[in-house]
Amino acid sequence: MTGKRPEKTASENTNGLYTAGMSKTLFCATVLLLAVCSLACGQETADRAEPYFGIQVVDAETGRGVPMVGLSTVNNISYYTDSAGWIAFHEPGLMGKQVFFHVRSHGYEFPKDGFGYRGLRLQVEPGATARVEIQRKNIAERLYRITGQGIYRDSVLLGQPFPLDEPLLNGDVLGQDTVQTGIYNGKIYWIWGDTNRPSYPLGQFKTSGATSSLPEQGGLDPARGINLEYFADDNGFSRQMAPVEGPGAVWLHGLFVLRDGDQEKMIAHYARVKSLGERYEHGLVLFNDETQTFEKLLQFNDDAVLYPRGQVVSHPDGTGEYIYFATPFPSVRVEANHADIQDPSKYEAFTCLEPGQRYDTGNPRVERDAEGQVVWGWKKDTDTMDARRQYELIQGGFLKPQDVRLVLNDPHSDKPVYMHAGSVHWNPFRQRWIMLGLQMGGETSFIGEMWYAES
């Protein structure tokens, strides 16, 4: 017997577990989807509770976590430790299994196994942790990153302690280039060049800045970290600190603080550039406390050869207080007063060239005394001498290796180490002048190692 099924009321449909206007097929599919979602959400909640396997890589000598250590699986999934040495590992398909990790980090070394692999096998379990010791080959211990995103990313994910107020993203800064620092009005001022942002590949190119408190005024112990407070725009991104008008990037160098009676003035050399080798203009900028930016103080002529550059150290030298500009050796100086810093003719270079000479690889006029000895000294209106120029003069036969002054030697091989950037400061703990310099080229690193020297 066949016939038409009578339509149910809305009430009957509800009691019958399907609503008016919905077919059984659609209803079944909906119920199945809800069931799958329920299971998936339940699984997601369970995974979020303790999904990570924590791996901490520590210095075998000190036990401190080592940043920037790379761990990679056999199928080349790579992780890098945060500034506390932690990796939060959660890789679907590998959890609950034994996983081999290659371990690598410049300046550190993990022992080889019988097949020559530097790494180890770990049982990867959610909620568990493992401690991995790595041997330090460098003299210096790597402590932490200062800028960028995710400085303590893995520590946060694992619920581990961290020292910073902003451990993940500060000032929307992903990375920054070339730092200058100065102590001004009781705070440390940090000045950087080009700065990357999350929202676009092109970042901010007219100088970025931040401050931090001195340790004796509530700041962190430098061994633990640095709490930076960025100068930010309305969107929270690190804003322009040197908005000099005109196209091109604006870079600051030779940042120094000059005392004017009871007041301090923070000054730097600026360059508005078209490219690495082309400059629109350069001169001095002065920090304005009201606008919290650097404003143009004066513009130098293009033919000025001596002006602030590199990192700064102040020191009395018989007749007065001098500001020295290190690159990395103190190669330029000027007396610490407002009149002289604004006059390029008052700057002096520590050089072996004849007074008033410009550097010319074809005819470098080296100053010599009556006995033919090279004369090094502080000379006005004379080109600077650095490691690269000394090397060129030696190659050209204008200097002998024993004539040079601005070069260091590797204490193990006695080979010369040429540097192109760095700093010099008096160190009360060592009771010596110390230099940290970046090598020009090198055998173990693409751009060269950081070197330490003292006198």
C-alpha positions in Angstrom: 0.0 0.0 0.0 1.4 3.3 -0.9 0.4 6.8 -0.2 1.7 10.3 0.6 3.3 10.8 4.0 1.4 13.4 6.0 3.4 16.6 6.8 4.4 17.0 10.4 3.9 20.2 12.4 6.9 22.2 13.6 6.3 20.6 17.1 6.3 17.1 15.6 9.4 17.9 13.6 11.2 19.0 16.7 10.2 15.9 18.6 11.3 13.9 15.6 14.8 15.4 15.7 14.6 17.3 12.4 13.2 20.7 11.7 10.8 21.9 9.2 12.3 22.5 5.8 15.4 20.3 6.5 15.7 16.9 4.8 16.9 13.8 6.7 20.0 13.7 4.6 20.9 17.3 5.4 20.1 16.8 9.0 22.3 13.7 9.3 25.2 15.5 7.6 24.7 18.4 10.1 24.7 16.0 13.1 27.8 14.3 11.8 29.6 17.6 11.3 28.7 18.8 14.8 30.0 15.5 16.2 33.3 15.8 14.3 33.6 19.5 15.4 32.9 18.4 19.0 35.6 15.8 18.8 38.0 18.1 17.1 37.4 20.9 19.6 37.8 18.6 22.5 41.0 17.3 21.0 42.2 20.9 20.4 41.5 21.8 24.0 43.4 18.8 25.1 46.3 19.6 22.8 46.4 23.2 24.1 46.6 22.1 27.7 50.2 20.8 27.4 51.1 20.2 23.7 54.8 21.1 23.8 57.9 19.1 24.5 60.4 21.5 26.0 64.1 21.3 25.1 66.6 23.5 26.8 70.1 23.9 25.5 72.5 25.0 28.2 76.2 26.0 28.3 78.0 22.8 29.7 80.3 25.1 31.7 77.9 27.6 33.2 74.5 25.9 33.0 73.0 29.0 31.4 70.5 28.6 28.5 72.2 29.3 25.1 70.2 31.4 22.6 70.3 30.8 18.8 71.1 27.1 18.9 69.7 25.3 15.9 68.0 21.9 16.3 66.7 20.2 13.2 65.1 16.8 12.5 66.1 14.2 10.0 63.6 15.7 7.6 65.0 19.2 8.1 62.3 20.8 10.4 64.4 23.5 12.1 63.9 25.2 15.5 66.1 27.8 17.2 66.4 28.3 21.0 65.1 31.5 22.5 67.2 33.7 24.8 66.7 31.3 27.7 67.8 28.4 25.5 64.3 26.9 25.2 62.6 25.3 22.3 58.9 24.6 22.4 58.5 21.5 20.2 55.2 20.3 18.9 55.2 18.6 15.5 52.1 16.5 14.6 53.2 13.0 13.7 56.4 13.1 15.7 54.9 13.4 19.2 55.3 10.3 21.3 58.2 9.1 19.2 62.0 9.0 19.5 63.3 11.9 17.3 66.9 12.6 16.3 67.9 16.3 16.4 71.0 17.7 14.7 72.5 20.4 17.0 74.5 23.3 15.7 75.5 26.8 16.8 78.4 29.1 15.8 80.9 29.3 18.6 79.5 26.2 20.3 79.9 22.5 19.5 78.0 19.3 20.2 80.0 16.0 20.1 79.8 13.6 17.1 78.4 10.2 17.3 79.9 7.1 15.8 78.7 8.1 12.3 79.9 11.7 12.6 76.5 13.3 13.3 76.5 16.1 15.9 73.2 15.5 17.6 71.1 13.3 19.9 67.9 11.3 20.1 65.1 12.4 22.4 61.8 10.8 23.4 59.3 13.5 22.4 56.4 13.6 24.9 53.9 16.5 25.3 54.4 18.2 28.7 57.9 16.7 29.2 61.3 18.5 29.1 64.8 17.6 28.2 68.1 19.3 29.0 70.9 19.3 26.4 74.4 20.5 27.2 76.6 22.1 24.5 80.3 22.9 24.7 81.3 26.5 24.2 84.3 27.1 21.9 84.2 30.9 22.0 85.7 32.7 25.0 82.6 34.9 25.3 79.3 33.5 26.5 76.2 34.3 24.4 73.6 35.8 26.7 70.5 37.0 24.9 69.0 38.9 22.0 68.2 42.6 22.7 65.8 43.4 19.8 63.5 41.6 17.5 60.4 39.4 17.7 60.1 36.3 19.9 63.1 36.9 22.2 61.5 34.6 24.8 58.9 33.0 22.5 59.5 29.4 23.6 59.8 30.3 27.3 56.3 31.9 27.1 54.8 28.8 25.3 56.3 26.5 27.9 55.4 28.6 30.9 59.0 29.1 31.8 60.3 32.3 33.6 61.6 35.3 31.6 63.1 38.6 32.7 61.6 41.1 30.2 58.4 43.2 30.4 57.9 42.6 26.6 59.2 39.1 25.9 57.5 38.6 22.5 57.3 41.8 20.5 58.4 45.3 21.6 57.7 48.4 19.5 56.6 46.2 16.6 60.3 45.7 15.9 61.3 42.6 14.0 65.0 43.5 13.7 67.3 46.5 13.7 70.7 47.5 12.3 73.8 49.2 13.9 73.3 50.4 17.5 74.6 53.5 19.2 74.2 54.1 22.9 74.7 57.0 25.3 73.9 57.8 28.9 71.7 61.0 28.8 69.7 62.5 31.7 70.1 59.4 33.8 69.0 56.9 31.2 70.6 54.8 28.5 69.5 55.9 25.1 69.6 53.3 22.3 69.7 54.5 18.7 69.5 52.2 15.7 69.4 52.5 11.9 67.1 50.6 9.6 64.2 48.9 11.4 61.9 46.1 10.2 58.2 45.9 10.9 55.6 43.1 10.8 53.2 44.8 8.3 55.4 45.3 5.3 58.9 44.4 3.9 60.0 48.0 3.9 60.4 49.3 7.5 61.6 52.6 9.0 64.8 54.2 7.7 65.1 57.5 9.6 66.6 56.2 12.8 64.8 54.4 15.7 65.3 54.8 19.4 64.5 53.5 22.9 65.6 54.0 26.5 66.3 51.7 29.4 67.0 52.4 33.1 70.4 52.1 34.5 70.8 49.1 36.9 71.4 51.3 39.9 68.1 53.1 39.0 65.8 50.0 38.7 67.0 48.6 35.4 67.8 44.9 35.0 71.2 43.5 35.7 72.9 43.4 32.3 73.6 39.8 32.8 69.8 39.1 32.8 68.5 41.4 30.1 67.5 44.9 29.0 64.0 46.3 29.3 63.6 48.7 26.3 61.0 51.4 26.1 60.7 52.3 22.4 59.8 55.7 21.0 56.7 54.6 19.1 54.2 56.2 16.8 50.4 56.1 17.1 50.3 52.5 15.7 52.8 51.3 18.3 55.7 50.9 15.8 59.2 52.4 16.4 58.9 55.9 15.0 61.4 58.2 13.2 64.0 59.7 15.6 65.8 61.8 13.0 63.2 63.1 10.5 65.6 65.1 8.5 63.8 66.5 5.4 64.5 65.1 2.0 64.6 61.6 0.4 66.8 58.8 1.5 67.6 57.0 4.8 69.0 58.9 7.8 71.7 57.2 9.8 73.3 58.4 13.0 76.9 57.8 14.1 79.3 59.0 16.8 76.5 59.6 19.4 77.9 61.6 22.3 76.7 63.6 25.3 78.2 67.0 26.0 77.8 68.8 29.3 76.8 72.5 29.1 76.9 73.8 32.6 74.3 71.9 34.6 72.7 70.6 31.4 73.5 67.8 29.0 73.2 67.9 25.3 73.0 64.7 23.1 74.6 65.1 19.7 75.4 62.8 16.8 76.7 62.9 13.2 73.9 62.3 10.7 74.1 61.2 7.1 71.1 61.4 4.7 72.0 58.8 2.1 70.9 57.6 -1.3 72.7 54.3 -1.0 75.7 52.7 0.9 78.1 54.7 -1.3 76.1 57.8 -2.1 75.3 60.6 0.4 72.9 63.6 0.0 74.2 65.5 3.0 75.8 65.1 6.4 76.3 67.1 9.6 75.3 67.2 13.2 71.9 66.7 14.9 70.9 67.7 18.4 68.4 65.9 20.6 65.3 68.0 21.4 63.8 67.0 24.8 60.4 68.4 24.0 59.9 66.6 20.6 62.0 63.6 21.7 63.7 63.7 18.2 67.0 64.6 16.8 66.9 68.0 14.9 69.5 69.3 12.4 72.1 71.4 14.2 74.3 72.1 11.2 75.3 70.7 7.8 79.0 70.0 6.9 80.5 70.6 3.6 80.9 67.5 1.5 84.7 67.9 1.5 85.0 67.6 5.3 87.1 64.6 6.1 87.0 64.6 9.9 83.7 64.4 11.8 82.1 62.1 14.4 81.9 58.5 13.5 81.8 55.0 15.1 81.5 54.6 18.9 82.5 57.3 21.4 84.7 57.5 24.5 85.7 60.6 26.4 89.0 61.0 28.1 91.3 63.9 29.3 94.5 64.3 27.4 96.8 66.8 29.1 95.4 70.1 27.7 91.7 69.3 28.0 88.8 66.8 27.7 88.6 65.1 24.3 85.9 63.1 22.6 87.3 60.1 20.8 85.6 58.3 17.9 86.5 54.7 17.7 86.2 52.6 14.5 87.3 50.4 16.4 90.6 52.2 17.3 90.2 55.8 18.5 91.1 57.3 15.2 89.4 60.7 15.3 89.1 63.2 18.2 87.9 66.7 19.1 87.9 68.8 22.2 84.7 68.5 24.2 83.2 72.0 23.7 80.4 73.3 21.5 82.6 75.5 19.3 85.0 72.8 18.3 82.5 70.0 17.7 80.8 72.2 15.1 84.1 73.1 13.3 85.5 70.3 11.1 88.9 72.0 11.1 89.2 71.4 14.8 89.0 67.6 14.5 92.2 65.5 14.5 93.0 62.1 13.0 95.5 59.7 14.4 97.3 58.9 11.1 100.7 58.3 9.5 99.9 60.6 6.5 101.6 63.9 6.0 99.5 66.8 7.6 96.8 68.0 5.2 96.9 65.0 3.0 94.0 63.0 1.6 94.3 59.2 1.2 95.4 58.2 -2.3 96.3 54.6 -3.0 98.4 55.7 -6.0 100.4 58.3 -4.1 99.9 58.0 -0.3 102.3 60.6 1.2 103.4 59.0 4.4 105.0 61.3 6.9 108.6 60.3 8.0 111.1 61.8 10.3 114.8 62.6 9.4 115.7 59.0 10.0 113.0 57.7 7.8 110.8 56.4 10.5 107.0 56.7 10.0 105.5 59.5 12.1 102.2 58.6 13.7 100.3 61.4 15.5 97.2 63.5 15.9 96.9 65.7 12.8 94.2 68.2 11.7 92.7 68.3 8.2 94.3 64.9 7.4 92.7 61.8 6.2 92.1 59.0 8.7 93.9 55.7 8.7 92.2 52.4 9.3 93.0 48.7 9.1 92.0 48.4 5.4 94.1 51.4 4.4 97.1 50.2 6.4 96.8 46.8 4.6 96.7 48.5 1.2 99.8 50.6 2.1 101.6 47.4 3.1 100.6 45.7 -0.1 101.8 48.7 -2.1 105.2 48.8 -0.3 104.5 52.2 1.3 104.5 50.7 4.9 106.2 47.8 6.4 104.3 45.5 8.8 106.3 46.9 11.8 105.2 50.4 10.8 101.5 49.9 11.5 99.7 51.0 14.7 96.1 50.2 14.1 96.1 46.4 13.9 95.9 43.5 16.2 97.5 40.0 16.0 95.9 36.6 16.8 97.7 35.5 20.0 97.7 31.9 18.7 98.8 32.2 15.1 100.4 35.8 15.3 98.5 36.6 12.1 97.2 40.1 11.8 93.5 40.7 12.5 92.0 43.6 10.6 88.9 45.3 12.0 86.4 47.7 10.6 84.1 48.5 13.6 84.1 48.3 17.4 84.4 50.2 20.6 86.9 51.2 23.3 86.1 51.8 26.9 87.8 51.9 30.3 86.7 48.8 32.3 86.8 49.2 36.1 86.6 45.5 36.7 89.6 44.7 34.5 91.3 48.0 35.3 92.3 48.3 31.7 91.1 49.8 28.4 89.2 47.2 26.5 88.3 46.9 22.8 85.6 44.9 21.2 86.1 44.8 17.5 84.4 43.2 14.4 86.9 41.5 12.1 87.1 42.4 8.4 86.7 39.0 6.8 87.8 35.8 8.6 88.1 32.1 8.4 85.3 30.8 10.7 82.6 33.4 9.9 81.4 35.1 6.7 81.9 38.6 8.0 84.5 37.8 10.7 84.6 37.2 14.4 84.2 39.6 17.3 87.6 40.1 18.9 88.6 41.3 22.4 91.7 43.2 23.2 92.9 45.2 26.2 95.8 47.5 27.3 
